[in-house]
Amino acid sequence: MTRVNAVLFDRDGTLVHDVPYNGDPDRVRPVEGAREALGLLRSRGIRTGVVTNQSGIARGLITNADVRRVNHRVDELLGPFDVWGVCPHGPDDGCHCRKPEPGLILWAAGRLCTAPSDCVVIGDIGGDVEAARRAGAHGILVPTPQTRPEETAAADHVAPDVLTAVRAVLNGPPTGRVLADERPIEAAYDMGGWGR
């Protein structure tokens, strides 16, 4: 069985609630299940990292220092992460690191001394999973209301939330298109008193 050595997460919309061009650490709020998911990975010795596009830097809306402060807050709440990769470029800058290009994934895998094929990338948009594919890593899409339907349709693996995505890779790379929650049905879904 192939082992997953590292899981690389998109930041905004995946680990923390998406606040567009956020430069304020006080606005950082982890998504539900993120702490538990990261704890599961760390308890199994699986390395963790963040790979994030921050085009607000190129657009002049936030600074590198703003991004570092927000990243530091994410690290305080959910870390420590083994690697952080940030693309500061805009969509038309032609860089190799802005997802869906594979540069951030390849760089992070190198920093972790692991092959991209032993990495899983978890993100909320098509660019995240496309970057994983181009790098030779495994990608899991965790759709949010901002995820376009065609991105969900094109993803190789889809999970309803970050905790389900992580549970699906604890024993190896993801299998199947739609990843299911392994918890008992009562725990996985709020039945709202129905069925009791």
C-alpha atoms as a printed R data frame, in Angstrom:
    type eleno elety resid chain resno       x      y       z
1   ATOM     1    CA   MET     A     1   0.000  0.000   0.000
2   ATOM     2    CA   THR     A     2   1.320  3.418  -0.940
3   ATOM     3    CA   ARG     A     3   1.626  5.832   1.956
4   ATOM     4    CA   VAL     A     4   0.634  9.484   1.922
5   ATOM     5    CA   ASN     A     5   3.639 11.377   3.288
6   ATOM     6    CA   ALA     A     6   2.176 14.900   3.187
7   ATOM     7    CA   VAL     A     7  -1.117 16.726   2.820
8   ATOM     8    CA   LEU     A     8  -0.985 20.240   1.387
9   ATOM     9    CA   PHE     A     9  -3.985 22.469   1.976
10  ATOM    10    CA   ASP     A    10  -5.251 25.536   0.228
11  ATOM    11    CA   ARG     A    11  -5.705 28.250   2.864
12  ATOM    12    CA   ASP     A    12  -8.777 30.371   2.128
13  ATOM    13    CA   GLY     A    13 -12.032 28.442   1.841
14  ATOM    14    CA   THR     A    14 -10.341 25.179   2.807
15  ATOM    15    CA   LEU     A    15  -8.632 25.618   6.188
16  ATOM    16    CA   VAL     A    16 -10.112 28.997   7.120
17  ATOM    17    CA   HIS     A    17 -13.219 30.846   6.013
18  ATOM    18    CA   ASP     A    18 -12.572 32.842   2.859
19  ATOM    19    CA   VAL     A    19 -12.224 36.572   3.488
20  ATOM    20    CA   PRO     A    20 -11.222 38.059   0.108
21  ATOM    21    CA   TYR     A    21  -7.748 39.648   0.194
22  ATOM    22    CA   ASN     A    22  -7.594 39.301   3.957
23  ATOM    23    CA   GLY     A    23  -4.784 41.242   5.599
24  ATOM    24    CA   ASP     A    24  -6.293 41.183   9.105
25  ATOM    25    CA   PRO     A    25  -5.313 38.280  11.401
26  ATOM    26    CA   ASP     A    26  -8.354 38.996  13.596
27  ATOM    27    CA   ARG     A    27 -10.626 37.898  10.737
28  ATOM    28    CA   VAL     A    28  -9.121 34.386  10.534
29  ATOM    29    CA   ARG     A    29 -11.694 31.700  11.436
30  ATOM    30    CA   PRO     A    30 -10.949 27.982  10.951
31  ATOM    31    CA   VAL     A    31 -13.537 25.974   9.037
32  ATOM    32    CA   GLU     A    32 -15.415 23.294  10.936
33  ATOM    33    CA   GLY     A    33 -13.376 20.106  11.261
34  ATOM    34    CA   ALA     A    34 -10.018 21.661  10.340
35  ATOM    35    CA   ARG     A    35  -8.416 21.230  13.770
36  ATOM    36    CA   GLU     A    36  -9.551 17.600  14.052
37  ATOM    37    CA   ALA     A    37  -8.422 16.833  10.497
38  ATOM    38    CA   LEU     A    38  -4.951 18.251  11.112
39  ATOM    39    CA   GLY     A    39  -4.717 16.415  14.425
40  ATOM    40    CA   LEU     A    40  -5.469 13.114  12.686
41  ATOM    41    CA   LEU     A    41  -2.714 13.702  10.139
42  ATOM    42    CA   ARG     A    42  -0.141 14.716  12.718
43  ATOM    43    CA   SER     A    43  -0.999 11.750  14.957
44  ATOM    44    CA   ARG     A    44  -0.156  9.462  12.004
45  ATOM    45    CA   GLY     A    45   3.124 11.256  11.247
46  ATOM    46    CA   ILE     A    46   1.797 12.729   8.003
47  ATOM    47    CA   ARG     A    47   3.381 16.115   7.288
48  ATOM    48    CA   THR     A    48   1.152 19.130   6.671
49  ATOM    49    CA   GLY     A    49   1.560 22.259   4.597
50  ATOM    50    CA   VAL     A    50  -0.289 25.199   3.115
51  ATOM    51    CA   VAL     A    51  -0.075 26.268  -0.533
52  ATOM    52    CA   THR     A    52  -1.951 29.480  -1.241
53  ATOM    53    CA   ASN     A    53  -2.427 31.975  -4.061
54  ATOM    54    CA   GLN     A    54  -2.378 35.533  -2.716
55  ATOM    55    CA   SER     A    55  -2.892 37.724  -5.779
56  ATOM    56    CA   GLY     A    56  -3.936 40.607  -3.523
57  ATOM    57    CA   ILE     A    57  -0.199 41.302  -3.174
58  ATOM    58    CA   ALA     A    58   0.225 41.774  -6.942
59  ATOM    59    CA   ARG     A    59  -2.980 43.828  -7.064
60  ATOM    60    CA   GLY     A    60  -1.721 46.166  -4.311
61  ATOM    61    CA   LEU     A    61  -4.630 45.293  -1.999
62  ATOM    62    CA   ILE     A    62  -2.489 43.632   0.693
63  ATOM    63    CA   THR     A    63   1.239 43.460   1.406
64  ATOM    64    CA   ASN     A    64   3.626 40.562   1.921
65  ATOM    65    CA   ALA     A    65   3.682 41.546   5.593
66  ATOM    66    CA   ASP     A    66  -0.142 41.350   5.746
67  ATOM    67    CA   VAL     A    67  -0.057 37.821   4.315
68  ATOM    68    CA   ARG     A    68   2.674 36.779   6.758
69  ATOM    69    CA   ARG     A    69   0.602 38.074   9.690
70  ATOM    70    CA   VAL     A    70  -2.504 36.202   8.518
71  ATOM    71    CA   ASN     A    71  -0.446 33.047   7.919
72  ATOM    72    CA   HIS     A    72   1.041 33.384  11.405
73  ATOM    73    CA   ARG     A    73  -2.475 33.537  12.843
74  ATOM    74    CA   VAL     A    74  -3.494 30.422  10.881
75  ATOM    75    CA   ASP     A    75  -0.387 28.713  12.251
76  ATOM    76    CA   GLU     A    76  -1.324 29.761  15.809
77  ATOM    77    CA   LEU     A    77  -4.846 28.375  15.421
78  ATOM    78    CA   LEU     A    78  -4.165 25.241  13.365
79  ATOM    79    CA   GLY     A    79  -0.410 24.700  13.200
80  ATOM    80    CA   PRO     A    80   2.358 24.172  13.305
81  ATOM    81    CA   PHE     A    81   2.557 23.444   9.592
82  ATOM    82    CA   ASP     A    82   5.691 21.865   8.158
83  ATOM    83    CA   VAL     A    83   5.774 24.104   5.086
84  ATOM    84    CA   TRP     A    84   4.116 27.272   3.795
85  ATOM    85    CA   GLY     A    85   4.045 28.135   0.094
86  ATOM    86    CA   VAL     A    86   2.674 31.499  -1.061
87  ATOM    87    CA   CYS     A    87   2.262 32.738  -4.634
88  ATOM    88    CA   PRO     A    88   2.157 36.570  -4.600
89  ATOM    89    CA   HIS     A    89   1.492 36.879  -8.341
90  ATOM    90    CA   GLY     A    90  -1.571 37.923 -10.287
91  ATOM    91    CA   PRO     A    91  -3.414 35.717 -12.785
92  ATOM    92    CA   ASP     A    92  -1.707 37.325 -15.789
93  ATOM    93    CA   ASP     A    93   1.860 37.404 -14.421
94  ATOM    94    CA   GLY     A    94   2.863 34.131 -16.124
95  ATOM    95    CA   CYS     A    95   4.493 32.633 -13.024
96  ATOM    96    CA   HIS     A    96   4.939 28.911 -12.452
97  ATOM    97    CA   CYS     A    97   3.762 28.951  -8.840
98  ATOM    98    CA   ARG     A    98   0.206 30.277  -9.126
99  ATOM    99    CA   LYS     A    99  -2.237 27.398  -8.973
100 ATOM   100    CA   PRO     A   100  -3.327 25.751 -11.300
101 ATOM   101    CA   GLU     A   101   0.373 25.746 -12.245
102 ATOM   102    CA   PRO     A   102   2.245 23.026 -10.322
103 ATOM   103    CA   GLY     A   103   5.082 25.156  -8.926
104 ATOM   104    CA   LEU     A   104   3.854 25.551  -5.346
105 ATOM   105    CA   ILE     A   105   3.098 21.835  -5.044
106 ATOM   106    CA   LEU     A   106   6.465 20.803  -6.445
107 ATOM   107    CA   TRP     A   107   8.288 23.302  -4.218
108 ATOM   108    CA   ALA     A   108   6.428 22.185  -1.066
109 ATOM   109    CA   ALA     A   109   7.046 18.494  -1.819
110 ATOM   110    CA   GLY     A   110  10.734 19.278  -2.280
111 ATOM   111    CA   ARG     A   111  10.884 21.154   1.023
112 ATOM   112    CA   LEU     A   112   9.314 18.118   2.696
113 ATOM   113    CA   CYS     A   113  11.753 15.758   0.927
114 ATOM   114    CA   THR     A   114   8.926 13.689  -0.517
115 ATOM   115    CA   ALA     A   115   7.781 12.837  -4.024
116 ATOM   116    CA   PRO     A   116   4.728 14.731  -5.305
117 ATOM   117    CA   SER     A   117   3.079 11.333  -5.906
118 ATOM   118    CA   ASP     A   118   3.157 10.789  -2.125
119 ATOM   119    CA   CYS     A   119   1.320 14.098  -1.515
120 ATOM   120    CA   VAL     A   120  -2.373 14.950  -1.423
121 ATOM   121    CA   VAL     A   121  -3.596 18.477  -2.136
122 ATOM   122    CA   ILE     A   122  -6.931 19.509  -0.610
123 ATOM   123    CA   GLY     A   123  -8.611 22.650  -1.899
124 ATOM   124    CA   ASP     A   124 -11.919 24.311  -2.683
125 ATOM   125    CA   ILE     A   125 -11.502 25.289  -6.341
126 ATOM   126    CA   GLY     A   126 -10.546 23.601  -9.567
127 ATOM   127    CA   GLY     A   127  -7.153 25.328  -9.640
128 ATOM   128    CA   ASP     A   128  -6.121 23.501  -6.479
129 ATOM   129    CA   VAL     A   129  -6.820 20.022  -7.826
130 ATOM   130    CA   GLU     A   130  -5.485 20.912 -11.284
131 ATOM   131    CA   ALA     A   131  -2.201 22.031  -9.700
132 ATOM   132    CA   ALA     A   132  -2.045 18.698  -7.887
133 ATOM   133    CA   ARG     A   133  -2.664 16.788 -11.122
134 ATOM   134    CA   ARG     A   134   0.011 18.740 -13.018
135 ATOM   135    CA   ALA     A   135   2.513 18.132 -10.210
136 ATOM   136    CA   GLY     A   136   1.778 14.397 -10.094
137 ATOM   137    CA   ALA     A   137   0.084 14.626  -6.691
138 ATOM   138    CA   HIS     A   138  -3.410 13.514  -5.664
139 ATOM   139    CA   GLY     A   139  -6.078 16.219  -5.458
140 ATOM   140    CA   ILE     A   140  -9.284 16.338  -3.436
141 ATOM   141    CA   LEU     A   141 -11.872 19.040  -4.009
142 ATOM   142    CA   VAL     A   142 -13.936 20.200  -1.029
143 ATOM   143    CA   PRO     A   143 -16.565 22.382  -2.713
144 ATOM   144    CA   THR     A   144 -17.892 25.577  -1.150
145 ATOM   145    CA   PRO     A   145 -20.605 27.916  -2.466
146 ATOM   146    CA   GLN     A   146 -17.845 29.656  -4.479
147 ATOM   147    CA   THR     A   147 -16.815 26.433  -6.254
148 ATOM   148    CA   ARG     A   148 -18.128 26.370  -9.823
149 ATOM   149    CA   PRO     A   149 -20.249 23.299 -10.730
150 ATOM   150    CA   GLU     A   150 -17.927 22.451 -13.630
151 ATOM   151    CA   GLU     A   151 -14.970 22.333 -11.202
152 ATOM   152    CA   THR     A   152 -16.796 19.813  -9.038
153 ATOM   153    CA   ALA     A   153 -17.767 17.777 -12.108
154 ATOM   154    CA   ALA     A   154 -14.151 17.689 -13.346
155 ATOM   155    CA   ALA     A   155 -12.499 16.741 -10.021
156 ATOM   156    CA   ASP     A   156 -11.140 13.205  -9.648
157 ATOM   157    CA   HIS     A   157 -12.022 13.135  -5.942
158 ATOM   158    CA   VAL     A   158 -14.668 15.179  -4.109
159 ATOM   159    CA   ALA     A   159 -15.334 15.319  -0.356
160 ATOM   160    CA   PRO     A   160 -18.124 17.114   1.492
161 ATOM   161    CA   ASP     A   161 -15.747 18.630   4.052
162 ATOM   162    CA   VAL     A   162 -12.089 18.806   5.016
163 ATOM   163    CA   LEU     A   163 -12.384 16.186   7.762
164 ATOM   164    CA   THR     A   164 -13.869 13.631   5.358
165 ATOM   165    CA   ALA     A   165 -11.108 14.428   2.846
166 ATOM   166    CA   VAL     A   166  -8.434 13.787   5.464
167 ATOM   167    CA   ARG     A   167 -10.044 10.587   6.765
168 ATOM   168    CA   ALA     A   168 -10.013  9.288   3.182
169 ATOM   169    CA   VAL     A   169  -6.205  9.493   2.958
170 ATOM   170    CA   LEU     A   170  -5.085  8.251   6.367
171 ATOM   171    CA   ASN     A   171  -4.305  4.803   4.963
172 ATOM   172    CA   GLY     A   172  -3.165  5.798   1.496
173 ATOM   173    CA   PRO     A   173  -4.086  7.904  -1.533
174 ATOM   174    CA   PRO     A   174  -7.774  8.633  -2.153
175 ATOM   175    CA   THR     A   175  -9.867  6.074  -3.989
176 ATOM   176    CA   GLY     A   176 -13.226  6.688  -5.583
177 ATOM   177    CA   ARG     A   177 -14.688  9.880  -6.952
178 ATOM   178    CA   VAL     A   178 -16.966 10.880  -4.068
179 ATOM   179    CA   LEU     A   179 -15.287 10.347  -0.718
180 ATOM   180    CA   ALA     A   180 -17.691  9.331   2.037
181 ATOM   181    CA   ASP     A   181 -17.624 10.029   5.727
182 ATOM   182    CA   GLU     A   182 -16.724  6.928   7.745
183 ATOM   183    CA   ARG     A   183 -18.570  7.990  10.910
184 ATOM   184    CA   PRO     A   184 -21.841  6.328  11.861
185 ATOM   185    CA   ILE     A   185 -24.729  7.931  10.013
186 ATOM   186    CA   GLU     A   186 -26.067  9.583  13.186
187 ATOM   187    CA   ALA     A   187 -22.733 11.312  13.796
188 ATOM   188    CA   ALA     A   188 -22.157 12.251  10.171
189 ATOM   189    CA   TYR     A   189 -25.480 14.005   9.707
190 ATOM   190    CA   ASP     A   190 -27.522 16.192  11.990
191 ATOM   191    CA   MET     A   191 -30.843 14.409  11.891
192 ATOM   192    CA   GLY     A   192 -32.549 17.370  13.590
193 ATOM   193    CA   GLY     A   193 -34.407 15.012  15.905
194 ATOM   194    CA   TRP     A   194 -35.815 13.047  12.935
195 ATOM   195    CA   GLY     A   195 -35.511  9.297  13.242
196 ATOM   196    CA   ARG     A   196 -35.109  9.247  17.010
